[in-house]
Each structure stands twice: as structure tokens, then as C-alpha cells.
Amino acid sequence: VESDDITVSATVRNSGSADAPGSKVAVRLGGTTVATASVGALDAGEQTTVTASLGAREAGTYELSAVADEPDEIIEENETNNTFTSPDALVVKPVASSDLVPAQVTTSPSSPAAGQDVTFKAALTNQGTVASAGGDHEITLTLTDSKGETVKTWTGTHTGAIGPGDTTDPVTLGSWKAANGSYTVKVTVAPDAEEIPAKRENNTATKPLFVGRGANMPYDMYEAEDGSLGGGAKVVGPNRTIGDLAGEASGRKAVTLDDTGEYVEFTTRARTNTLVTRFSIPDAPGGGGIDATISVYVDGVKKKSLPLTSRYAWLYGAEASPGDSPGSGAPRHIYDEAHIMFDETVPAGSKIQLRKDATDTSTYAIDFVNLEQVAPIANPDPAAYVAPTGFTHQDVQNALDRVRMDTTGKLVGVYLPPGDYETSSKFQVYGKAVKVVGAGPWYTTFHAPASQRNTDIGFRADASAKGSSFANFAYFGNYTTRIDGPGKVFDFSNVSDIVIDNIWNEHMVCLYWGANTDRVTIKNSRIRDMFADGINMTNGSTDNLVSNNDARATGDDSFALFSAIDAGGADMKNNLYENLTSTLTWRAAGVAVYGGYNNTFRNIRIADTLVYSGITISSLDFGYPMNGFGTDPTTFENISIERAGGHFWGPQTFPGIWVYSASKIFQGIRVNNVDIIDPTYSGIMFQTDYVGGQQQYPIKDTIFTDITITGARKSGDAYDAKSGFGLWANEMPEAGEGPAVGEVVFNGLKLGDNAVDIRNTTSTFKIIQNP
């Protein structure tokens, strides 16, 4: 039973013709080593029996095996017979005890903003085999900050016996006025009189809580311009010029390393064993990119040469459809990212340099670095998760098929061990729910063939894969130009109840494209240097959650919702996009919504869009069958938009927020608690589409509350006449258009440091201001 200390004995025989030195035997449960025992020297033909203690184990049925000489330290005649699996499983039975654990620890709201009142609740579950005692069961909740210091402690009580397997109603423990930061919520239930000591070790549960705008990712950001420079390295910028080293950099500044000995140095705020850098090196004269290295030093000692390539950067020519030929016109999309893992952990307070040595043959612009401490994730259950027999595409597909065809009911998924998996097509998931789990995106990596370009890799799933999940791996594509149609890592239609978690994706067209997909969760993922949208929900996708994702340098909207109905589905509704970061979008917006209702976008940070708005709110149908906005609201709240906007489609300029009434009804828009800081041309622009000289739908039922716009200044470039406006009712966006039509209400509008706070020369659009 669970309270027993278990001892296992194993007999080890030397079957060889020579004597064997001392060694060790490993004992495994379900393929995981849980104990070892020393084995003395054995003469040829001799055997001995040793014992190992497994301690107490949770209730369950375990495959029991032993491995002689697991480290493979002894030279043997036969290395294939070192493992023996017992024909009898180890069965551990539940002990007679209650087992109270915290369950359903919740915060309301689930993703709070600073200043909101947050209510904490927790329920109790009895995982044991007997009922708990009656009377009071005290619950304690402690909120600690990122330094481990206690912010507040609350207690509550559930009164009465809890039957085995039962869960109580949630108990309200207290409330707190949220402040920005990362927190840990710890909930502890007091020991129960019917709970043996061995069952009290799980009486505490913890969960993270993040309050703030943007994604809460596990890496720290270090901007190059804030680092220490040496050897003649220079800060360039700021400017907003497309194709310029500063204009396309985060914060519109970068550091250049042109001569041997130049470096930028960062002092680590936390320990790290990885480094990511965003960089630019020149293209090849005829296009196609070059390869180079940059030297990485830690505390003055060179640790690595980081390989760089410009193969996936440097596009030229037409702004809407640039190619990779330098002769096509002016450049854009000139940065990319690269990463390495150190051979050891670099402590906090260390000095990490990116330095141009004599062996580093290019010139460099460094935008920033990310530093992160990582470790591999183990197979969650070797008895239930199949591992591929190798690292080829077919090996992985075979593992997926094995789970699909399993008739025992024991196999639930595929575990992808650390390794580099080459793939040149889509994996097919169908027939049943399959959980695909990697060792972490730093360890389990898929890559498209280096000898090809624009290879359509990723996953496809159909409706029969309902309930599948994909977690903890990376996908590195080989796209160098945009091709509409293929190139989506997760290309799903008519599927539901999917989870995509902790995925790292670079050099593809999209991470996710979902048509008529419901109850899909996409979270904790990093999207880098794409050629179209990061995540796009369309065609009646409902009840989806897009949470805690960081997108950098997408080639279309980073996070989009498009209420088209050309490929099935109906209304786009009940979708929640929260805690998202979008930076350096090089074509289109950080966040875009086209139609739908009851959709919410909250707790978002958008910065440095290069040519377009930070947020697009539009009823343009692009020629597709599409539903406009419903009367139920589309809500944006608690958002920061920094240095956003640009020029595109010829002479049209774009603002921090673009409000565009067009070919479908425009209504029900609610925008709350938004700060627009230092927009490139204007803060919020209102525009209406015209066809054949006739206005399309007007802007109506649109309310902005607690909006701050600062720093909308004259641009001083070719579009200076269309710049410097806090609010702008656009009177003539481009040839063939006309003035904005409709009205908008502002409550609590704050304007400051703008060349012109409000420009509205139209007779067709009304801006109503309330205190």
C-alpha cells in the first residue's frame, strides 16, 4: 500500500567469459530510473542479488524493470541484454485515508489589470479512499511577490465531511487590489483527522499570477542601447525609417559593431544558460543572404561563436509583396534572430558580451538579447506516452499512428525526446485525441530542410482529433518570402477542444490558422519573424482562448480575428485574447479584428509596428463573404501602444488605433483604459470606406473610455501633413475615398504633447467628449 517502504531485489549475472569489475544496477518504474544499487565484482559465470529501496509510492500499477551497467561503463561481449522487465507489474494499493488537496484555485477576474479588485477562491477535493472528518477544514492562501515576500494572507473554512472523490463548492478567501507584477498564489489546507501523515505532503498547491500588460514570458529582455559599449561600438537612432537599422529596431535604436574589438555588454539580472539575440547582418549582393558568426563572451572569456544568417531577412520592392531580389527596390524586414545554449549556467551579475572578433567576418547591428534559464521536460508517463524510435518525419508519424491505433486504452500521446527532428511535410493527427509533448522548445526542435525553401511543415488535424494537445517544442521553418495558403504550422479547420502550449516558431507564414475552430487554447508561445499572421481565427471560430503569447516581427497581423464565412462557420463570438505582446510587426497590425461580437482583447502591449496601426478595428471584407460587427460588444481594454503606426498602401498613414468602417456594419465597439504613446503619425484615426464615390457603413455605437494619447508629433517626412494628430477624423485618406462618417463618444479622454490634439474638419463625423 501507499504507506509502505518498498524494497526491490535484483539478481545480476556475469554471463561473459571474463571477470567483471564492480558496477551498479538501476531499478526503473515505467522506464524512469528511481533507484540504484551497487554490484560487487563478479567472476565469469557468477551472479549476485542486490536490493534497492524505492521508498513509498503513490497508488498505481507500475512496469518494473532493472538495467545492469546503466551508464555503459563496462566493456561487455553483449550490450543488448542488460535490461530485464518483470513479467509482473508492481501494484501499489491505496491506503485507507482521506487525502485533502486544494482544487480549483481561482482568481476573479482571471487575468486582472492593475487597480482591479481580485477575489480569490479555492475548493477542496478529497482524493482519498475514506471520508474526511467533519467540522471545520481551514484553508490558507498566501500571495507572494517575485522576491518571495508576502503581500497578503487570507484564511477561509469549509465545514463538514468531504466524501472520497468529492469536491467542495469554492470557498471565498479574500480580495486584493491588483498591482502590476508577477506573483505566486499558495493555498494550503489544514491536515485532516482522517488523513495519515503520508497523505499530507500534497496539502499545498501553488499557481502563478501575473498582473500587467503584455505576455509574461520566462526570459528577460536586454535592449542593446542600454548595454555597455566598447571598442568603438555605436548606438544608432532613433528614427522611423523602413529598411534602416534603427528604424526597424525595438525602441527604434540599435548598436552597430563594425570593426574588430567592438562589443556590447549586458549584466545578467538572473542566472541563464541560453541567449537569443535579434540582429542584422548584410544581404549577399545578389540576395539570398550570407552566413557569419558573432563571438559570445562571459566575464571576459569566449564561450561560443554564435552562427548568424541573413537568409531569412532582407526583402525588397513593392511594399505589399516584396521579394528577395535586391534589384526590386528599397529594402525592408532586415532583422532576424539567433540563439545558443551555453555549456553551463551563467550566474546573475555576470557580464555577457557580443563582440566582433577577427574571425567574425561581417558587420553587425544588435537590437536586443533575451536570457533564460531552461531545463528539459521529462516524459510525463512512459507507460502512456510513446517515444519515436528516431528523429525522422516518419519516426514521429509512426508514433502518432501507434497511439491512434492503440486498442488497449493505455496510450494517450507521443513524447518527443530532446533532439533535432527534420520534417518536410505536415504530420497528420486524426482518429482520436492525441497529446504531443516535447522536452521544451529549447530541446525538442523541428526544422525544415536547409536545402529547400518555403516548405509547408507543421500539423493538420481533423474533427476526429478533438481534445488533442501540442506542447513544449519548436518549429523552425525555411520560408524566405510570403506564399498565401501553405506555411501554417497548425493549419486547422472544423476542429475543437485543442490546446497549443509553449511552442516556439520562426520563419513560417503563420503559427496558427483556424477556420471554424472552437474551444481552442493557444498559450505561452513565442512567434518570431513570420511572413503573415501569427495567430488568425476565422470562419465562425468561437469560445477560443489566446493567452500569454509573444509575437515579434510578424509579416501580417500578429493576433487577428476575421469574421469571414467563406469556409464554413457563422459568427465569430466569445473569443478571448489576453496578455499578449506584439512588437516589430513589419506588415499590418499588432492586433486586428474584423467583425464578430462578444470578443474581448485585454492586457496587451503593442510596440514598434513598422508600417501599420497598433490595433485595427475594421469592417472591411476584403472581397470575402463576411459578417460585420454584432450589437453585442467587441471590447478592448487595458492596452499599451508604443511607437506604433506607419505608412502603407502608397501615401496612407496609419495610427496607434485605426477605426475603419467599411463594407459591413460597424457597431458595438468598446475601448477602455488604453495608453497610446509616441505614435508615428497619429493616435486614433477614424476612416470610412467609399465605393464608387459612395460611403459604406458609418461608425456607430462606438465608445472610448479612459484613453490617453501623448506624443503625436509632426513626422517631418513625406507624410508630414498627415501627422501630429491625437485624434483624427480622416477627411481624405487616399484618392477615391472620402471623409469619415458617423460618430464616436469619448469618456475621460486625456491628450498631451501632441502637435494637434483633435483634427476633425469633416461635416460627416462627430466626436463627442464627456468628462
C-alpha positions in Angstrom: 0.0 0.0 0.0 1.0 3.6 -0.4 2.4 3.9 3.1 4.8 1.0 2.7 8.5 1.4 2.1 9.1 -0.8 -0.9 12.3 -2.8 -1.4 13.2 -4.4 -4.7 15.8 -7.2 -5.2 17.5 -7.9 -8.5 19.8 -10.7 -9.5 22.8 -9.7 -11.7 24.8 -12.4 -13.5 28.1 -12.1 -15.4 27.3 -14.2 -18.5 30.6 -13.3 -20.1 33.9 -15.2 -20.4 35.9 -12.6 -18.4 35.6 -11.3 -14.9 33.7 -8.1 -14.4 34.6 -5.2 -12.1 32.1 -3.6 -9.7 29.2 -1.8 -11.2 25.6 -0.6 -10.5 22.2 -1.8 -11.3 19.4 0.7 -11.9 15.8 0.0 -11.0 13.1 1.6 -13.2 9.4 2.2 -12.8 7.7 2.8 -16.2 11.0 3.4 -17.9 12.2 6.0 -15.3 15.2 5.2 -13.0 14.1 5.5 -9.4 16.9 3.8 -7.5 20.3 2.2 -7.9 22.2 -0.5 -6.1 25.9 -1.3 -6.1 27.0 -4.6 -7.6 30.4 -6.1 -6.5 33.0 -7.6 -8.9 31.7 -10.8 -10.5 33.8 -13.6 -11.8 32.8 -15.1 -15.2 29.5 -17.0 -14.7 29.0 -15.6 -11.2 25.8 -13.9 -10.1 24.7 -11.9 -7.0 21.4 -10.5 -5.7 21.3 -6.9 -4.5 18.5 -4.7 -3.1 17.3 -1.2 -3.6 14.8 0.9 -1.7 12.1 2.6 -3.7 10.5 4.3 -0.6 6.8 4.9 -0.6 5.0 5.1 -3.9 1.6 6.5 -4.9 -1.2 4.1 -5.7 -1.0 2.7 -9.2 0.3 -0.1 -11.4 3.9 0.2 -12.5 6.1 -1.6 -15.0 9.1 -2.8 -13.1 12.5 -3.3 -14.7 16.2 -3.3 -13.9 19.2 -2.3 -16.0 22.7 -3.6 -15.4 25.5 -1.2 -16.0 23.1 1.6 -17.0 25.9 4.2 -17.6 27.6 1.7 -20.0 30.9 1.9 -18.2 31.9 -1.8 -18.6 33.0 -3.3 -21.9 30.8 -6.3 -22.5 30.5 -9.1 -25.0 26.8 -8.4 -25.3 25.3 -5.0 -24.6 21.8 -5.8 -25.7 20.8 -8.0 -22.7 21.3 -5.5 -19.9 17.6 -4.8 -19.3 15.1 -7.2 -17.7 11.4 -6.3 -17.3 9.5 -8.2 -14.7 6.5 -10.1 -16.1 4.5 -9.0 -13.0 3.7 -5.3 -12.6 4.3 -3.6 -9.2 0.8 -2.8 -7.8 0.5 -0.3 -5.1 -2.9 -0.1 -3.5 -4.4 3.0 -1.9 -4.2 3.2 1.8 -7.3 3.8 3.9 -7.1 7.5 4.4 -8.7 10.8 3.4 -6.5 13.0 1.2 -7.5 16.6 1.1 -5.9 18.8 -1.6 -6.6 22.3 -2.8 -8.5 22.3 -6.1 -9.9 24.9 -8.5 -7.8 27.8 -7.1 -9.3 30.7 -9.0 -8.9 34.5 -9.3 -11.7 36.7 -10.5 -11.1 38.3 -12.9 -8.8 35.5 -14.2 -6.4 38.0 -15.8 -6.6 41.2 -13.7 -5.4 44.6 -14.6 -3.7 46.9 -12.1 -6.2 48.6 -9.9 -8.9 45.9 -10.2 -10.3 44.1 -7.2 -9.2 40.5 -7.4 -11.2 37.8 -5.5 -9.5 34.6 -4.5 -11.4 31.3 -4.2 -10.4 27.7 -3.6 -12.3 24.4 -3.4 -11.2 21.2 -1.7 -11.0 17.7 -3.2 -10.8 14.5 -1.2 -8.6 12.2 -3.3 -8.6 9.6 -0.6 -10.5 6.3 0.0 -12.4 7.4 3.1 -14.4 10.4 4.0 -12.8 13.3 5.8 -13.6 14.2 9.4 -16.5 16.5 9.9 -16.1 20.0 11.4 -14.0 22.9 10.0 -11.3 22.5 7.4 -9.2 25.6 7.3 -7.8 26.9 4.0 -4.9 29.4 3.9 -4.0 31.5 0.9 -0.7 33.4 0.7 0.2 35.8 -2.1 3.9 36.4 -2.5 5.7 38.8 -5.0 8.5 38.0 -7.3 11.0 38.4 -4.5 9.2 35.9 -2.3 7.9 38.5 0.1 4.4 38.0 1.4 1.9 40.5 0.0 -1.1 39.3 2.0 -2.5 36.2 3.6 -6.2 35.1 3.9 -7.9 32.2 5.6 -11.3 30.6 5.0 -13.1 27.5 6.1 -15.1 24.6 4.6 -17.3 23.0 7.2 -18.4 19.4 7.0 -17.2 15.9 5.9 -16.0 15.5 2.4 -16.6 12.1 0.8 -14.0 10.2 -1.1 -13.7 11.7 -4.6 -15.9 14.7 -3.8 -15.0 18.4 -4.4 -16.5 21.1 -2.3 -18.0 24.4 -3.5 -15.4 27.2 -3.8 -14.7 29.0 -0.6 -14.1 32.8 -0.9 -10.8 33.6 0.8 -10.4 37.3 0.3 -9.8 40.1 -2.2 -6.9 42.3 -3.2 -6.4 45.4 -5.3 -4.1 44.3 -8.1 -0.8 45.9 -8.8 1.5 45.2 -11.7 3.9 42.3 -11.2 4.5 38.6 -11.1 3.1 36.8 -8.1 2.7 33.3 -6.6 -0.6 32.1 -5.1 -0.1 29.4 -2.5 -3.0 27.6 -1.0 -2.7 25.2 2.0 -5.4 23.0 3.5 -5.0 22.0 7.2 -4.3 18.3 7.9 -7.5 16.3 8.4 -8.0 13.9 11.3 -8.7 11.0 8.9 -5.6 11.8 6.8 -2.5 9.7 7.5 0.9 11.7 7.5 1.9 10.3 4.2 -1.2 11.9 2.6 -0.4 15.4 4.0 2.5 16.1 1.7 0.2 17.3 -1.1 -1.9 19.7 1.1 -0.3 22.7 -0.6 -0.8 23.9 -4.2 0.7 26.9 -6.0 -0.1 28.8 -9.2 1.4 31.9 -10.8 -0.5 35.2 -11.1 0.6 37.9 -13.5 -0.8 41.4 -13.4 0.2 43.7 -16.3 0.0 44.5 -20.0 1.6 42.0 -22.3 2.8 38.4 -22.1 4.6 37.1 -19.0 7.4 35.1 -20.7 10.2 33.2 -18.9 13.0 35.3 -20.4 14.4 38.7 -19.6 14.8 41.5 -22.2 18.0 43.5 -22.5 18.0 46.3 -25.1 21.4 46.8 -26.8 21.2 50.6 -26.5 21.0 50.2 -22.7 24.1 47.9 -22.5 27.7 48.9 -22.1 29.6 49.6 -25.3 33.2 49.1 -26.0 35.9 49.3 -28.8 34.0 51.9 -30.7 30.5 50.3 -30.9 27.8 52.9 -31.5 24.1 53.5 -30.8 22.2 54.3 -33.9 18.7 56.0 -34.0 16.1 56.8 -33.1 14.2 57.1 -36.4 11.2 55.5 -38.1 12.7 54.7 -41.5 11.8 51.4 -43.1 14.9 49.4 -44.1 17.1 51.3 -41.6 19.0 49.6 -38.8 17.4 52.0 -36.2 14.0 52.3 -37.8 13.4 48.6 -37.8 14.8 48.0 -34.3 13.0 47.7 -31.0 12.7 51.1 -29.4 13.9 52.4 -32.8 17.5 52.1 -31.6 20.3 49.5 -32.1 24.0 49.1 -31.6 26.4 48.6 -34.5 29.6 46.6 -34.4 31.6 47.4 -37.5 35.3 46.8 -36.5 37.2 44.1 -34.7 37.1 44.6 -31.0 33.7 46.4 -30.8 31.2 44.9 -28.4 28.0 45.4 -26.5 27.9 44.0 -23.0 24.9 43.0 -20.7 25.0 42.4 -17.0 22.7 39.5 -16.2 19.8 40.1 -13.8 19.2 36.4 -13.2 21.0 33.2 -14.0 20.8 31.9 -17.5 22.0 29.1 -19.7 20.7 30.5 -23.0 20.9 33.6 -25.2 18.7 34.9 -28.0 19.7 37.9 -30.0 17.9 40.0 -32.6 20.5 41.1 -35.2 21.0 42.4 -38.7 23.9 41.5 -41.0 24.1 42.5 -44.7 22.5 40.5 -47.5 24.5 38.9 -50.3 25.0 41.3 -53.2 22.6 39.2 -55.3 20.2 38.4 -52.5 19.8 35.1 -50.7 21.7 36.0 -47.6 25.1 35.4 -46.1 26.4 33.4 -43.1 28.6 34.8 -40.3 29.3 34.4 -36.7 29.4 36.8 -33.7 31.6 35.9 -30.6 29.9 35.5 -27.2 32.0 36.2 -24.1 31.1 35.6 -20.4 33.1 37.6 -17.9 35.9 38.1 -20.4 36.1 34.5 -21.6 35.0 33.5 -25.0 32.3 30.8 -24.7 30.7 30.4 -28.2 30.7 31.6 -31.7 27.0 32.3 -32.5 26.1 31.4 -36.1 24.1 34.1 -37.9 22.4 34.2 -41.3 20.6 36.8 -43.3 18.9 34.2 -45.4 15.5 34.9 -43.9 15.8 38.7 -43.8 16.1 41.4 -46.5 13.1 41.8 -48.7 12.9 44.4 -51.5 10.5 46.3 -53.7 6.7 46.5 -53.6 5.6 47.1 -50.0 2.6 44.7 -50.2 4.5 41.9 -51.9 8.3 42.3 -51.6 10.7 39.7 -52.9 14.2 38.7 -52.1 16.0 40.3 -55.1 18.0 43.5 -54.2 17.2 44.9 -57.7 13.5 45.1 -57.0 13.6 48.3 -54.9 14.1 49.6 -51.4 14.7 47.1 -48.5 12.6 46.1 -45.5 12.4 43.3 -43.0 16.2 43.5 -42.4 16.5 41.8 -38.9 16.3 38.2 -37.8 17.0 36.2 -34.5 19.5 33.6 -33.5 20.0 31.6 -30.3 22.5 29.4 -28.5 22.6 27.4 -25.3 25.7 27.7 -23.0 27.5 24.7 -21.7 27.0 25.9 -18.2 24.7 28.2 -16.1 25.8 31.8 -16.1 25.2 33.3 -12.7 23.3 36.5 -12.0 25.6 39.5 -12.1 27.8 38.1 -14.9 28.9 40.1 -18.0 27.8 38.7 -21.3 29.3 40.3 -24.4 28.5 40.1 -28.1 31.9 41.0 -29.7 33.2 41.2 -33.2 36.4 39.3 -33.3 38.8 39.0 -36.2 37.1 35.7 -37.1 33.7 37.4 -37.3 33.7 38.5 -40.9 30.5 40.7 -41.2 29.3 44.0 -39.8 26.5 43.8 -37.2 23.6 45.6 -35.7 22.4 44.2 -32.4 18.9 45.1 -31.3 18.5 43.2 -28.0 19.1 39.9 -26.3 16.9 37.6 -24.2 18.3 35.5 -21.4 16.6 32.5 -19.9 17.3 29.5 -17.6 15.9 26.3 -19.1 15.9 22.5 -18.4 14.5 19.6 -20.3 11.0 18.3 -19.5 10.7 14.6 -18.9 8.2 12.1 -20.3 5.1 12.7 -18.2 4.3 9.0 -18.2 6.4 6.5 -20.2 3.7 3.9 -20.0 1.2 6.2 -21.7 3.4 8.3 -24.0 5.1 6.7 -26.9 8.5 7.9 -27.9 9.5 7.8 -31.6 12.2 5.3 -32.5 14.3 8.0 -34.2 14.2 11.7 -35.3 12.9 11.5 -38.9 9.5 12.6 -40.0 8.3 9.0 -40.5 9.5 8.1 -37.0 7.2 10.8 -35.5 4.3 9.9 -37.7 4.7 6.2 -36.8 4.5 7.2 -33.1 1.4 9.2 -33.8 -0.2 6.3 -35.7 0.7 3.9 -32.9 -1.3 6.0 -30.4 -4.2 6.3 -32.9 -4.4 2.6 -33.4 -3.9 1.6 -29.8 -6.8 -0.7 -28.6 -5.6 -1.1 -25.0 -6.7 2.4 -23.9 -3.3 2.8 -22.2 -1.6 5.1 -24.8 -2.6 8.8 -24.7 0.2 10.6 -26.5 3.6 10.9 -28.0 6.6 12.2 -26.1 9.3 13.8 -28.3 12.7 13.5 -26.5 15.4 16.1 -26.9 16.7 16.2 -30.4 16.6 17.8 -33.8 13.8 16.5 -36.0 13.9 17.2 -39.7 10.5 17.4 -41.4 9.4 18.2 -44.9 5.6 17.9 -44.7 2.6 18.0 -42.4 2.1 15.5 -39.6 -1.5 14.0 -39.7 -3.4 13.7 -36.4 -6.8 12.1 -36.6 -9.0 9.3 -35.3 -8.7 10.1 -31.6 -7.3 12.7 -29.3 -3.5 12.6 -29.1 -1.3 14.5 -26.8 2.0 15.5 -28.4 4.6 16.6 -25.8 8.2 17.7 -26.2 11.0 18.2 -23.8 10.7 22.0 -24.2 11.2 24.3 -27.2 15.0 24.6 -26.4 15.3 20.9 -26.6 12.8 19.4 -29.0 13.1 21.2 -32.3 11.6 20.5 -35.7 13.3 22.1 -38.7 12.5 22.2 -42.4 15.3 21.0 -44.8 18.0 23.6 -45.1 18.4 22.7 -48.8 14.9 23.8 -49.6 12.8 27.0 -49.3 9.2 27.6 -48.4 8.5 24.1 -47.2 5.0 23.5 -45.8 5.6 21.8 -42.5 3.5 21.5 -39.3 0.4 19.7 -38.2 -3.0 19.0 -39.6 -5.9 17.7 -37.5 -9.5 16.9 -38.3 -12.6 16.8 -36.2 -11.9 13.3 -35.1 -8.8 14.6 -33.2 -11.0 16.6 -30.8 -9.2 17.0 -27.5 -5.7 16.8 -28.8 -2.9 18.9 -27.4 0.6 20.1 -28.7 3.1 21.3 -26.2 6.8 22.1 -25.5 8.6 22.1 -28.8 9.9 24.4 -31.5 9.3 24.7 -35.2 11.9 26.4 -37.4 10.8 26.9 -41.0 12.7 27.8 -44.2 10.3 30.5 -45.6 12.1 33.4 -47.2 9.0 35.1 -48.9 5.3 35.1 -48.3 3.2 32.5 -50.0 -0.5 32.6 -49.1 -2.1 29.2 -48.5 0.6 26.9 -47.1 3.2 27.6 -44.4 0.9 27.4 -41.3 2.4 25.3 -38.5 -1.1 24.5 -37.2 -3.5 24.6 -40.2 -6.8 23.6 -38.6 -10.4 23.6 -39.8 -13.6 22.2 -38.2 -11.7 21.0 -35.1 -12.4 21.7 -31.4 -11.0 21.4 -27.9 -7.4 21.7 -28.9 -4.6 23.0 -26.7 -1.3 24.5 -28.1 1.1 25.4 -25.4 4.7 26.6 -25.2 5.6 26.5 -28.9 8.5 28.4 -30.4 8.1 29.2 -34.1 10.2 31.1 -36.6 10.4 31.6 -40.4 7.0 30.3 -41.3 3.9 32.0 -42.8 1.7 31.6 -39.7 1.8 29.8 -36.4 -1.9 29.1 -36.3 -4.7 29.5 -38.8 -8.1 28.3 -37.6 -11.3 28.1 -39.7 -14.4 27.2 -37.7 -12.3 26.0 -34.8 -14.0 26.1 -31.3 -12.7 26.0 -27.8 -9.0 26.1 -28.9 -6.4 27.4 -26.4 -3.1 28.8 -27.7 -0.8 29.9 -24.8 2.7 30.6 -23.6 4.1 30.6 -27.1 6.8 32.7 -28.9 6.2 33.7 -32.6 9.2 35.1 -34.5 10.0 36.5 -37.9 6.9 35.3 -39.8 5.7 36.2 -43.3 2.0 36.6 -42.4 -0.2 36.4 -39.3 1.0 35.0 -36.0 -2.5 33.7 -35.0 -5.7 34.1 -37.0 -9.1 32.8 -36.0 -11.8 32.9 -38.8 -14.9 31.4 -40.2 -17.1 31.0 -37.1 -14.4 30.2 -34.6 -15.9 30.6 -31.1 -15.1 30.2 -27.4 -11.3 30.3 -28.1 -8.6 31.5 -25.7 -5.4 33.1 -27.0 -3.4 33.8 -23.9 0.2 34.8 -22.9 1.9 34.8 -26.3 4.7 36.9 -27.5 4.9 37.8 -31.2 7.9 39.6 -32.8 8.2 40.7 -36.4 5.2 39.0 -37.9 4.5 39.8 -41.6 0.8 40.4 -41.1 -1.4 41.0 -38.0 0.2 39.4 -35.0 -3.1 38.4 -33.5 -6.2 38.5 -35.7 -9.9 37.7 -35.7 -11.6 37.8 -39.1 -15.3 37.1 -39.3 -15.3 35.6 -42.8 -17.8 32.8 -43.7 -16.3 31.6 -46.9 -15.0 28.3 -45.5 -17.9 27.4 -43.2 -19.0 28.5 -39.7 -21.0 31.6 -38.8 -20.5 34.2 -36.2 -17.1 34.9 -34.6 -18.0 35.3 -30.9 -16.9 34.6 -27.3 -13.2 34.7 -28.1 -10.7 36.0 -25.5 -7.3 37.3 -26.5 -5.4 38.3 -23.3 -1.9 39.0 -22.1 -0.3 39.3 -25.5 2.8 41.2 -26.6 3.2 42.2 -30.3 6.4 44.1 -31.3 8.1 45.0 -34.5 5.3 43.8 -36.8 6.7 44.6 -40.2 3.4 44.4 -42.2 -0.1 45.1 -40.8 -1.1 45.5 -37.1 -0.3 44.1 -33.7 -3.9 43.2 -33.1 -6.7 43.2 -35.7 -10.4 42.4 -35.5 -12.7 42.3 -38.5 -16.4 41.7 -37.4 -17.9 39.4 -34.8 -19.2 40.2 -31.3 -18.7 39.3 -27.6 -15.0 39.1 -28.3 -12.5 40.6 -25.8 -8.9 41.8 -26.2 -7.3 42.7 -22.9 -4.0 43.2 -21.1 -1.9 43.7 -24.3 1.3 45.5 -25.1 2.0 46.6 -28.7 5.2 48.4 -29.8 7.1 49.5 -32.9 4.8 48.4 -35.7 6.7 49.4 -38.7 4.1 50.4 -41.4 0.6 49.9 -39.9 -1.6 50.6 -36.9 -1.1 49.1 -33.4 -4.7 48.0 -33.4 -7.0 47.7 -36.4 -10.8 47.7 -35.8 -12.4 47.2 -39.2 -15.4 46.0 -41.1 -13.7 45.6 -44.4 -14.5 42.3 -46.0 -11.5 42.1 -48.5 -14.0 40.7 -51.0 -14.8 37.6 -48.9 -18.3 36.7 -47.6 -18.1 38.2 -44.1 -20.3 39.2 -41.1 -19.9 42.6 -39.7 -19.9 43.6 -36.0 -22.8 42.5 -33.9 -24.8 44.6 -31.4 -23.1 42.7 -28.5 -19.8 44.4 -27.8 -16.3 43.9 -29.1 -14.1 45.0 -26.2 -10.5 46.3 -26.0 -9.2 47.1 -22.5 -6.0 47.7 -20.6 -3.7 48.1 -23.5 -0.4 50.0 -24.1 0.5 51.1 -27.7 4.0 52.5 -28.1 5.7 54.0 -31.2 3.1 52.5 -33.4 1.9 53.4 -36.9 3.5 53.9 -40.3 2.7 54.4 -43.9 1.5 51.7 -46.4 -0.6 51.3 -49.5 1.1 54.3 -51.1 0.5 57.6 -49.2 -1.8 56.3 -46.5 -0.6 56.8 -42.9 -1.7 54.6 -40.0 -2.3 55.5 -36.3 -2.0 53.8 -33.0 -5.6 52.6 -33.4 -7.3 52.5 -36.8 -11.1 52.6 -36.7 -12.3 51.8 -40.2 -16.0 51.4 -41.1 -16.2 49.7 -44.5 -18.2 47.1 -46.4 -20.0 45.6 -43.4 -21.8 47.1 -40.4 -19.6 48.8 -37.8 -21.0 48.9 -34.3 -20.7 47.8 -30.7 -17.1 48.8 -30.2 -15.8 49.4 -26.6 -12.3 50.6 -26.0 -11.2 51.1 -22.3 -8.1 52.0 -20.4 -5.7 52.4 -23.3 -2.4 54.4 -23.4 -1.1 55.5 -26.8 2.5 56.7 -26.5 4.6 58.4 -29.2 2.6 57.3 -32.3 4.4 57.6 -35.6 1.7 59.7 -37.2 -1.5 59.9 -35.1 -3.1 58.4 -32.0 -6.5 57.3 -33.2 -7.7 57.7 -36.8 -11.3 57.3 -37.9 -11.9 56.4 -41.5 -14.8 55.2 -43.7 -14.6 53.3 -47.0 -16.1 54.6 -50.2 -17.1 52.6 -53.3 -17.8 54.5 -56.5 -17.8 57.7 -54.5 -20.5 56.4 -52.1 -19.8 55.9 -48.4 -20.1 52.4 -46.9 -21.3 51.8 -43.4 -20.9 54.6 -40.8 -19.1 54.3 -37.5 -21.8 54.0 -34.8 -22.3 52.8 -31.2 -18.5 53.2 -30.6 -17.3 54.3 -27.1 -13.8 55.0 -25.9 -13.3 55.3 -22.1 -10.2 56.5 -20.2 -7.9 56.9 -23.2 -4.6 58.7 -23.0 -2.7 59.9 -26.1 0.7 61.6 -25.8 3.5 62.4 -28.2 1.7 62.6 -31.6 4.2 64.9 -33.2 4.9 66.1 -36.8 6.8 63.4 -38.6 9.0 65.7 -40.8 8.9 63.2 -43.6 7.0 62.9 -46.9 3.8 62.4 -44.9 4.2 65.3 -42.5 0.8 66.8 -43.4 -0.9 63.6 -42.2 0.9 63.6 -38.8 0.8 65.1 -35.4 -2.9 64.4 -34.5 -4.1 62.9 -31.2 -7.5 62.2 -32.7 -8.1 62.4 -36.5 -11.3 62.1 -38.4 -9.6 61.5 -41.7 -11.1 63.8 -44.3 -9.4 62.2 -47.4 -7.3 59.0 -46.7 -6.4 58.4 -50.3 -7.6 59.1 -53.9 -11.2 58.0 -54.4 -12.0 57.9 -50.7 -14.0 60.5 -48.6 -14.3 61.7 -45.1 -15.0 59.6 -42.0 -18.8 59.1 -41.4 -20.6 58.5 -38.1 -19.8 59.4 -34.5 -17.7 58.3 -31.5 -18.0 59.0 -27.8 -15.0 59.6 -25.5 -15.3 59.4 -21.8 -12.3 60.6 -19.8 -10.1 61.5 -22.8 -6.6 62.7 -21.9 -4.4 64.4 -24.6 -0.9 65.8 -24.1 2.2 66.7 -26.0 0.5 66.3 -29.4 1.1 68.8 -32.3 -2.7 68.9 -32.7 -4.9 67.2 -30.1 -8.0 66.8 -32.3 -8.4 67.2 -36.1 -11.9 67.0 -37.5 -12.6 69.2 -40.5 -15.4 67.0 -41.7 -19.1 67.6 -41.5 -19.8 63.9 -41.6 -18.2 62.7 -38.4 -18.9 63.7 -34.8 -16.5 63.4 -31.8 -18.5 63.6 -28.5 -16.4 64.2 -25.4 -17.6 63.6 -21.9 -15.6 64.3 -18.7 
